[in-house]
Amino acid sequence: MKHYEAQKIRGFKKITGVCIAALMAFPLLPVPTMKAGAANAFQNSSFIETEQPELSEETKKLISLYQKTPTEENYLKLRDMVIENYNAVLDRKEAKLAELKAETAGKPGGEEKVAEMEEIVQEMYLTYWDRINSSMLRFTDSRLLKWKTSHAAGYEYIPVMGAGESIYVKYAPVTNQEYAAFVKAAGAQAPSNWTNGQYPEGEDNYPVNFVSYADAEAYCAWLTEQDGVNAYRLPSESEWELAAGHMPKDADFNCGVNDGRTPVVQYEGVTRGAHGAVDFWGNVWEWTSTVRNNHNGIITLGVKGGSWRSDRTECRTEHRREGRNAAEGYEDVGFRVIQVLNGKEPEQSIELAALDAPVVSTASAGSDSIALSWQPVDGAVEYQLFEYFEDTGLFKMLDAVKKTAVTIHGLEPGSTHSYIVQPISYVGTADNVSPENSVKITCGSAAAASSMEKINISGLNCLLYAPKTASENMPLIVYLHGTAGKGDNLDKLLDSEGFVQWLADGTLGDIPAYVLIPQLPSDEKDWLTKKTEVVSAIQETVETYQIDSGNISLTGFSMGGAGVWNIAASYPALFRCIAPCSGGVRASKAALSALSDMKIWTFVGTEDTVVSPQTAIHFMELLTRRNSQAVITEFDGAAHTDVPRLAYLSDEIDLIHWLVGE
């Protein structure tokens, strides 16, 4: 395994296989509607968004190149430049942090300044891939090079780069004055905090509140009717996030300071969104059309941006946990409008995915080493590793890896560490980099895993696990791996198979049995072509290690699960029991007859889209009519790759001891 130094490592591996179709080039930028009498507020402003610097000429050239020729090669060149630019900003922040530490050491107020800058740097690391992914969506929008962010205050609607050529967002949330025009013209009900249909005096430019989602939709429908050309609606969560961009840690807005709302343009001279719109963060939460929950007729929709009384962390663009009942109005919720140019929705909507957080297993791999492993997360292309330090509350980015297991070496013997694994995709990450999602482990806290020997037996490369308490007449478990384990290098099994990783790193404990794990050569289709060699390897292992020939069990996952069914049906007298996981099986008379007396426990996930669970379910319906020892466990809602963790690691199921015969 790779040795990871306890330091931040950037310049990640280049990611390939990008879906270019989802990032198609767009036609030329239409001319948005100018606000009457508006000035270019940012034209001569001293505002500098230090975490979103102006695009370099080289970046603009790569953007233009991609827009003219949207190939994967050009996409990756642009993406590398985005990462390089962002790393440069991080380097400047790190340098500033180092300067502050040196300049303020021992001086009054120095610790507070250092802590503030440390917090900014931390935020930039924790949202690293969210920023890269969102930037790429924006940078592949053909309107980007034609739009001047400094001119945004002169327009009523601002382009939402990356959401589609026809999508624009209102410069600021809808105000009391704007909503009052709708109430008067449409005869709509006024918000509950108004008196006699009038909003409080002096609050013309405050964001309207106490409006339900239905109220906001009605306002949009009225706007659409008034316009006659363009359509208006509420934004989705992803559209809102693209319009806002990342919230800089040093941004200034109405949060945790004021006692209530402020005018929507209160902070327009100091804080703005990705392309110039304002008041995304703080003041009031904003309705989106994204459904958080739909239960018993109550629809909970996502709201974004936080309010005047929110914690600052809740105002983050990436915060996706807040939801409100769509049928109610709230004091701290308003809304912002999306304009769909000419009423034509994009052919393909862009969603910034919120990936699931993995369940991480830990084990001490020695006095100075820790092993981490986890099941693959659907949609993830890499996994970012963080270490969390309880004494300082800080995180360190360690690396980004494609595999689902790592061993971290060179640690102080007896030291305790906390780690987080964050899935990454091209357009999303898991929002799980927080202390409560960390896993803690101490070096040497558990005995190192028993030995795993690499052997070649009966023409097959195999791993053989030997328990510490090995003696004569011990049980043997045979494990057949899935497609990802095929190859000519046994280390591949340690990188691709959860069962093998958990056995090697001690997660499964000291199993009182030998475990034989053959590897299917890369040029073979499946286990059926090598079942004779597998049986020969089992028999030779039994003879060599004086194993109890009456206590051999067979288990496996996916392709290996299918191999379990086939080999057991072909050699039923060889096995005491079998446990196929997510393995397909054909309900032939020969297989039903051969397995009619065997102890069987099979596992499937009801949401498995790789191997249909119905084949095993149907087979077991027929088999249980003649075999009372055959049992099936269906994991409700489990996907294909969820099954091994649920089967092998569950204390309630205790499959390992069932295989051993205890």
Secondary structure in CASP SS format (residue, H / E / C, confidence):
PFRMAT SS
TARGET T0000
AUTHOR 0000-0000-0000
METHOD secondary structure of the structure
MODEL  1
M C 1.00
K C 1.00
H C 1.00
Y C 1.00
E C 1.00
A C 1.00
Q C 1.00
K C 1.00
I C 1.00
R C 1.00
G C 1.00
F C 1.00
K C 1.00
K C 1.00
I C 1.00
T C 1.00
G C 1.00
V C 1.00
C C 1.00
I H 1.00
A H 1.00
A H 1.00
L H 1.00
M C 1.00
A C 1.00
F C 1.00
P C 1.00
L C 1.00
L C 1.00
P C 1.00
V C 1.00
P C 1.00
T C 1.00
M E 1.00
K C 1.00
A C 1.00
G C 1.00
A C 1.00
A C 1.00
N C 1.00
A C 1.00
F C 1.00
Q C 1.00
N C 1.00
S C 1.00
S C 1.00
F C 1.00
I C 1.00
E C 1.00
T C 1.00
E C 1.00
Q C 1.00
P C 1.00
E C 1.00
L C 1.00
S C 1.00
E H 1.00
E H 1.00
T H 1.00
K H 1.00
K H 1.00
L H 1.00
I H 1.00
S H 1.00
L H 1.00
Y H 1.00
Q H 1.00
K H 1.00
T C 1.00
P C 1.00
T C 1.00
E H 1.00
E H 1.00
N H 1.00
Y H 1.00
L H 1.00
K H 1.00
L H 1.00
R H 1.00
D H 1.00
M H 1.00
V H 1.00
I H 1.00
E H 1.00
N H 1.00
Y H 1.00
N H 1.00
A H 1.00
V H 1.00
L H 1.00
D H 1.00
R H 1.00
K H 1.00
E H 1.00
A H 1.00
K H 1.00
L H 1.00
A H 1.00
E H 1.00
L H 1.00
K H 1.00
A H 1.00
E H 1.00
T H 1.00
A C 1.00
G C 1.00
K C 1.00
P C 1.00
G C 1.00
G H 1.00
E H 1.00
E H 1.00
K H 1.00
V H 1.00
A H 1.00
E H 1.00
M H 1.00
E H 1.00
E H 1.00
I H 1.00
V H 1.00
Q H 1.00
E H 1.00
M H 1.00
Y H 1.00
L H 1.00
T C 1.00
Y H 1.00
W H 1.00
D H 1.00
R H 1.00
I H 1.00
N H 1.00
S H 1.00
S H 1.00
M H 1.00
L H 1.00
R H 1.00
F H 1.00
T C 1.00
D C 1.00
S C 1.00
R C 1.00
L H 1.00
L H 1.00
K H 1.00
W C 1.00
K C 1.00
T H 1.00
S H 1.00
H H 1.00
A H 1.00
A H 1.00
G H 1.00
Y E 1.00
E C 1.00
Y E 1.00
I E 1.00
P E 1.00
V C 1.00
M C 1.00
G C 1.00
A C 1.00
G C 1.00
E C 1.00
S C 1.00
I E 1.00
Y E 1.00
V E 1.00
K E 1.00
Y C 1.00
A C 1.00
P C 1.00
V C 1.00
T E 1.00
N H 1.00
Q H 1.00
E H 1.00
Y H 1.00
A H 1.00
A H 1.00
F H 1.00
V H 1.00
K H 1.00
A H 1.00
A H 1.00
G C 1.00
A C 1.00
Q C 1.00
A C 1.00
P C 1.00
S C 1.00
N C 1.00
W C 1.00
T E 1.00
N C 1.00
G C 1.00
Q E 1.00
Y C 1.00
P C 1.00
E C 1.00
G C 1.00
E C 1.00
D C 1.00
N C 1.00
Y C 1.00
P E 1.00
V C 1.00
N C 1.00
F C 1.00
V C 1.00
S C 1.00
Y H 1.00
A H 1.00
D H 1.00
A H 1.00
E H 1.00
A H 1.00
Y H 1.00
C H 1.00
A H 1.00
W H 1.00
L H 1.00
T H 1.00
E H 1.00
Q H 1.00
D H 1.00
G C 1.00
V C 1.00
N C 1.00
A E 1.00
Y E 1.00
R E 1.00
L C 1.00
P C 1.00
S C 1.00
E H 1.00
S H 1.00
E H 1.00
W H 1.00
E H 1.00
L H 1.00
A H 1.00
A H 1.00
G C 1.00
H C 1.00
M C 1.00
P C 1.00
K C 1.00
D C 1.00
A C 1.00
D C 1.00
F C 1.00
N C 1.00
C C 1.00
G C 1.00
V C 1.00
N C 1.00
D C 1.00
G C 1.00
R C 1.00
T C 1.00
P C 1.00
V C 1.00
V C 1.00
Q C 1.00
Y C 1.00
E C 1.00
G C 1.00
V C 1.00
T C 1.00
R C 1.00
G C 1.00
A C 1.00
H C 1.00
G C 1.00
A C 1.00
V C 1.00
D C 1.00
F C 1.00
W C 1.00
G C 1.00
N C 1.00
V C 1.00
W E 1.00
E E 1.00
W E 1.00
T E 1.00
S E 1.00
T E 1.00
V E 1.00
R E 1.00
N E 1.00
N E 1.00
H E 1.00
N C 1.00
G C 1.00
I E 1.00
I E 1.00
T E 1.00
L E 1.00
G E 1.00
V E 1.00
K E 1.00
G C 1.00
G C 1.00
S C 1.00
W C 1.00
R C 1.00
S C 1.00
D C 1.00
R H 1.00
T H 1.00
E H 1.00
C H 1.00
R C 1.00
T C 1.00
E C 1.00
H C 1.00
R C 1.00
R C 1.00
E C 1.00
G E 1.00
R E 1.00
N E 1.00
A C 1.00
A C 1.00
E C 1.00
G C 1.00
Y C 1.00
E C 1.00
D C 1.00
V E 1.00
G E 1.00
F C 1.00
R C 1.00
V C 1.00
I E 1.00
Q E 1.00
V E 1.00
L H 1.00
N H 1.00
G H 1.00
K C 1.00
E C 1.00
P C 1.00
E C 1.00
Q C 1.00
S C 1.00
I C 1.00
E C 1.00
L C 1.00
A E 1.00
A E 1.00
L C 1.00
D C 1.00
A C 1.00
P C 1.00
V C 1.00
V E 1.00
S E 1.00
T E 1.00
A E 1.00
S E 1.00
A E 1.00
G E 1.00
S C 1.00
D C 1.00
S E 1.00
I E 1.00
A E 1.00
L E 1.00
S E 1.00
W E 1.00
Q C 1.00
P C 1.00
V C 1.00
D C 1.00
G C 1.00
A C 1.00
V C 1.00
E E 1.00
Y E 1.00
Q E 1.00
L E 1.00
F E 1.00
E E 1.00
Y E 1.00
F E 1.00
E C 1.00
D C 1.00
T C 1.00
G C 1.00
L E 1.00
F E 1.00
K E 1.00
M E 1.00
L E 1.00
D E 1.00
A E 1.00
V E 1.00
K C 1.00
K C 1.00
T C 1.00
A E 1.00
V E 1.00
T E 1.00
I E 1.00
H C 1.00
G C 1.00
L C 1.00
E C 1.00
P C 1.00
G C 1.00
S C 1.00
T E 1.00
H E 1.00
S E 1.00
Y E 1.00
I E 1.00
V E 1.00
Q E 1.00
P E 1.00
I E 1.00
S C 1.00
Y C 1.00
V C 1.00
G E 1.00
T E 1.00
A C 1.00
D C 1.00
N C 1.00
V C 1.00
S C 1.00
P H 1.00
E H 1.00
N H 1.00
S C 1.00
V E 1.00
K E 1.00
I E 1.00
T E 1.00
C C 1.00
G C 1.00
S C 1.00
A C 1.00
A C 1.00
A C 1.00
A C 1.00
S C 1.00
S E 1.00
M E 1.00
E E 1.00
K E 1.00
I E 1.00
N E 1.00
I E 1.00
S C 1.00
G C 1.00
L E 1.00
N E 1.00
C E 1.00
L E 1.00
L E 1.00
Y E 1.00
A E 1.00
P C 1.00
K C 1.00
T C 1.00
A C 1.00
S C 1.00
E C 1.00
N C 1.00
M E 1.00
P E 1.00
L E 1.00
I E 1.00
V E 1.00
Y E 1.00
L E 1.00
H C 1.00
G C 1.00
T H 1.00
A H 1.00
G H 1.00
K C 1.00
G C 1.00
D C 1.00
N C 1.00
L C 1.00
D H 1.00
K H 1.00
L H 1.00
L H 1.00
D H 1.00
S H 1.00
E C 1.00
G H 1.00
F H 1.00
V H 1.00
Q H 1.00
W H 1.00
L H 1.00
A H 1.00
D C 1.00
G C 1.00
T C 1.00
L C 1.00
G C 1.00
D C 1.00
I C 1.00
P C 1.00
A C 1.00
Y E 1.00
V E 1.00
L E 1.00
I E 1.00
P E 1.00
Q C 1.00
L C 1.00
P C 1.00
S C 1.00
D C 1.00
E C 1.00
K C 1.00
D C 1.00
W H 1.00
L H 1.00
T H 1.00
K H 1.00
K H 1.00
T H 1.00
E H 1.00
V H 1.00
V H 1.00
S H 1.00
A H 1.00
I H 1.00
Q H 1.00
E H 1.00
T H 1.00
V H 1.00
E H 1.00
T H 1.00
Y C 1.00
Q C 1.00
I E 1.00
D E 1.00
S E 1.00
G E 1.00
N E 1.00
I E 1.00
S E 1.00
L E 1.00
T E 1.00
G E 1.00
F E 1.00
S C 1.00
M H 1.00
G H 1.00
G H 1.00
A H 1.00
G H 1.00
V H 1.00
W H 1.00
N H 1.00
I H 1.00
A H 1.00
A H 1.00
S H 1.00
Y C 1.00
P H 1.00
A H 1.00
L H 1.00
F C 1.00
R C 1.00
C E 1.00
I E 1.00
A E 1.00
P E 1.00
C E 1.00
S C 1.00
G C 1.00
G C 1.00
V C 1.00
R C 1.00
A C 1.00
S C 1.00
K H 1.00
A H 1.00
A H 1.00
L H 1.00
S H 1.00
A H 1.00
L C 1.00
S C 1.00
D C 1.00
M C 1.00
K E 1.00
I E 1.00
W E 1.00
T E 1.00
F E 1.00
V E 1.00
G E 1.00
T C 1.00
E C 1.00
D C 1.00
T C 1.00
V C 1.00
V C 1.00
S C 1.00
P H 1.00
Q H 1.00
T H 1.00
A H 1.00
I H 1.00
H H 1.00
F H 1.00
M H 1.00
E H 1.00
L H 1.00
L H 1.00
T C 1.00
R C 1.00
R C 1.00
N C 1.00
S C 1.00
Q C 1.00
A E 1.00
V E 1.00
I E 1.00
T E 1.00
E E 1.00
F E 1.00
D C 1.00
G C 1.00
A C 1.00
A C 1.00
H H 1.00
T H 1.00
D H 1.00
V H 1.00
P H 1.00
R H 1.00
L H 1.00
A H 1.00
Y H 1.00
L C 1.00
S C 1.00
D C 1.00
E C 1.00
I C 1.00
D C 1.00
L H 1.00
I H 1.00
H H 1.00
W H 1.00
L H 1.00
V H 1.00
G C 1.00
E C 1.00
END
